[in-house]
């Protein structure tokens, strides 16, 4: 089934070409010393504004033959999925084909680009002297994946072989090697990124870690939607119910400047079913607000507050 519908736009009348994700589209496997097989898959091949985009599909695996290597130098060939359209080119045909485009043999070879109505799928390094009777192509190391993906407008792009491509519209999302990013009109912004490792503070006298078996108190800086936050976890305990040690100040010293909020943040905390508030002050002090009904433990797990102005 050919892909249909509105794919990722690149302009008023153009769309981003690429492979439609799902399974392993156009998977390359060795079929012999100088042959490879390209598996089934679907793609969008973009043309000029007048042409538009071509939905294509390879429904049966196809075997391609790689030309023998140069006698002295290596070369890089490109495996390309190309659309021929006799209304716009000189081919005299209308077809979608898989091709091997040979590169130039030289000491530091480069692979041919996919020009016109074409999408590059792979680059194959062909050693000097390679042939069916002389070792052939070392398939395990010779293939570079150059497939890029395209999705329907509003969908999250599943990445591709390069992360340098620009976004098409504000609010577009992509998965960049496991990091979710959003295009803001000029650059990709991480939607959620850990900006630092966990910090384990020293507790003030009278407080102990692992309150209610919730682990040591720790905090770290994270970025959410482009906004820096501090995330906490763990629990503390103390000896006497209804009496907070150290006037409620939990830490032996204030948190460092990088973790302090620009404004006072008052946060509700779990404390054995008793309402308890924690103030995260601009000076770095972390303080429980006294409640005479408080028990002997409180949790920091799940607390997140912004630190920007």
Residue pairs with C-beta under 8 A, 6 or more apart in sequence:
1 42
1 57
2 42
2 55
2 56
2 57
3 20
3 42
3 43
3 44
3 55
3 57
4 55
5 152
6 15
6 152
6 153
7 15
7 16
7 44
7 53
7 150
7 151
7 152
7 153
8 15
8 16
8 150
8 151
8 152
8 153
8 155
8 157
8 168
8 172
9 15
9 16
9 153
9 168
9 169
10 16
10 46
10 168
11 49
11 168
13 49
13 52
14 46
14 49
14 52
14 53
15 44
15 46
15 52
15 53
15 150
16 44
16 46
16 150
16 168
17 43
17 44
17 45
17 46
17 53
17 119
17 148
17 150
18 43
18 44
18 119
18 147
18 148
18 149
18 150
18 160
19 25
19 26
19 41
19 42
19 43
19 119
19 121
19 147
19 148
19 149
19 150
19 160
20 41
20 42
20 43
20 44
20 149
20 150
20 151
21 149
21 151
21 158
22 42
24 39
24 41
25 39
25 40
25 41
25 42
25 43
25 147
26 38
26 39
26 40
26 41
26 43
26 58
26 81
26 121
26 147
27 38
27 39
27 41
28 36
28 37
28 38
28 39
28 79
28 121
28 122
28 143
29 36
29 37
29 39
30 36
30 37
30 137
30 139
31 37
31 63
32 132
32 136
33 130
33 131
33 132
33 133
33 135
33 136
33 137
34 65
34 66
34 67
34 68
34 130
34 131
34 132
34 136
34 137
35 63
35 64
35 65
35 66
36 63
36 64
36 66
36 79
36 124
36 137
36 139
36 143
37 61
37 62
37 63
37 64
38 58
38 61
38 62
38 63
38 64
38 79
38 98
38 121
39 58
39 61
40 57
40 58
40 59
40 60
40 61
41 57
41 58
42 55
42 56
42 57
42 58
43 55
43 56
43 57
43 81
43 119
43 150
44 53
44 54
44 55
44 56
44 150
45 53
45 54
45 56
45 81
45 82
45 83
45 96
45 117
45 118
45 119
46 52
46 53
46 54
46 117
47 53
47 54
47 83
47 85
47 88
47 116
47 117
48 88
50 88
51 85
51 88
51 117
54 83
54 85
54 96
54 117
56 81
56 83
56 96
57 96
58 81
58 96
58 98
62 98
64 79
64 98
64 99
64 100
65 100
66 77
66 100
66 124
66 126
66 130
66 137
67 77
67 100
67 102
67 126
68 130
68 131
68 132
69 75
69 105
69 126
69 127
69 128
69 129
69 130
69 131
70 105
70 126
70 128
70 129
71 128
71 129
72 105
72 128
73 105
73 106
73 107
73 109
73 128
74 105
74 109
74 125
74 126
74 127
74 128
75 102
75 103
75 104
75 105
75 106
75 109
75 125
75 126
76 103
76 109
76 110
76 111
76 112
76 123
76 124
76 125
76 126
77 100
77 101
77 102
77 103
77 111
77 112
77 123
77 124
77 126
78 100
78 101
78 103
78 111
78 112
78 113
78 114
78 120
78 122
78 123
78 124
78 146
79 98
79 99
79 100
79 120
79 121
79 122
79 123
79 124
80 98
80 99
80 100
80 101
80 112
80 114
80 118
80 119
80 120
80 121
81 96
81 97
81 98
81 99
81 118
81 119
81 121
82 96
82 97
82 98
82 99
82 114
82 116
82 117
82 118
82 119
83 95
83 96
83 117
83 118
84 91
84 93
84 94
84 95
84 96
84 97
84 117
85 91
85 94
85 117
86 92
86 93
86 94
87 94
88 117
89 116
89 117
98 121
100 124
101 112
102 112
103 109
103 110
103 111
103 112
104 110
105 128
109 125
111 120
111 123
111 144
113 120
114 120
119 147
119 148
120 146
121 146
121 147
122 143
122 144
122 145
122 146
122 147
123 143
123 144
123 146
124 137
124 142
124 143
124 144
125 137
125 141
125 142
125 144
126 137
126 142
127 135
127 137
127 138
127 142
129 135
130 136
130 137
144 161
145 161
146 161
147 160
147 161
148 160
148 161
148 162
148 165
149 157
149 158
149 159
149 160
150 157
151 157
151 158
156 173
156 174
156 175
156 180
157 172
157 173
157 174
157 175
158 174
158 175
159 174
159 175
159 176
159 177
163 176
163 177
166 183
167 174
167 183
167 185
167 188
168 183
169 183
170 183
170 184
170 185
171 182
171 183
172 182
172 183
173 180
173 181
173 182
173 183
173 191
174 180
174 181
174 183
174 188
175 181
176 188
179 190
179 193
180 190
180 191
180 192
181 188
181 189
181 190
181 191
182 188
182 189
182 191
182 226
183 189
184 226
189 226
190 223
190 226
191 224
191 225
191 226
192 222
192 223
192 224
192 225
193 222
193 223
194 220
194 221
194 222
194 223
195 220
195 221
195 222
195 223
195 228
196 220
196 221
197 220
198 218
198 219
198 220
199 218
199 219
199 220
199 255
199 259
200 216
200 217
200 218
201 217
201 218
201 219
201 251
201 252
201 253
201 255
202 251
202 252
202 253
203 209
203 217
203 236
203 250
203 251
203 252
204 245
204 246
204 249
204 250
204 251
204 252
205 245
205 246
205 252
206 238
206 239
206 245
206 246
207 236
207 237
207 238
207 245
207 246
207 250
208 236
208 237
208 238
209 215
209 216
209 217
209 234
209 235
209 236
210 216
210 234
210 235
210 237
211 234
211 235
211 236
211 237
211 296
211 297
211 298
211 299
212 235
212 237
212 272
212 297
212 299
213 235
214 233
214 234
214 235
214 299
214 300
214 301
215 233
215 234
215 235
216 234
217 232
217 233
217 234
217 235
217 236
217 250
217 300
218 232
218 233
218 234
219 230
219 231
219 232
219 233
219 255
219 259
219 300
220 230
220 231
221 228
221 229
221 230
221 231
221 258
221 259
221 307
222 228
222 229
222 230
222 231
222 304
223 229
224 304
227 306
227 308
228 306
228 307
228 308
229 304
229 305
229 306
229 307
230 259
230 261
230 280
230 304
230 305
230 307
231 303
231 304
232 300
232 301
232 302
232 303
232 304
233 300
233 301
233 302
234 299
234 300
234 301
235 297
235 298
235 299
235 300
235 301
236 250
236 297
236 298
236 300
237 296
237 297
238 244
238 245
238 296
238 297
239 245
239 296
240 296
241 294
241 295
241 296
242 292
242 293
242 294
244 288
244 290
244 294
247 287
248 287
248 288
248 289
248 290
249 285
249 286
249 287
249 288
250 278
250 286
250 287
250 288
251 285
251 286
253 284
254 260
254 283
254 284
254 285
254 286
255 284
255 286
256 284
257 284
259 284
259 307
260 280
260 281
260 282
260 283
260 284
260 307
261 280
261 281
261 282
261 305
261 306
261 307
262 282
262 306
262 307
262 308
262 309
263 282
263 309
264 279
264 280
264 281
264 282
265 279
265 280
265 305
265 306
266 277
266 278
266 279
266 280
266 289
267 277
267 278
267 279
267 280
267 303
267 305
268 275
268 276
268 277
268 278
269 276
269 277
269 278
269 288
269 298
269 299
269 300
269 303
270 276
270 298
270 299
270 301
270 302
271 294
271 295
271 297
271 298
271 299
272 295
272 296
272 297
274 291
274 293
274 294
274 295
275 291
276 288
276 289
276 291
276 294
276 298
277 288
277 289
277 291
278 286
278 287
278 288
278 289
278 298
278 300
278 303
279 285
279 286
279 287
279 289
280 286
280 305
281 287
288 294
288 298
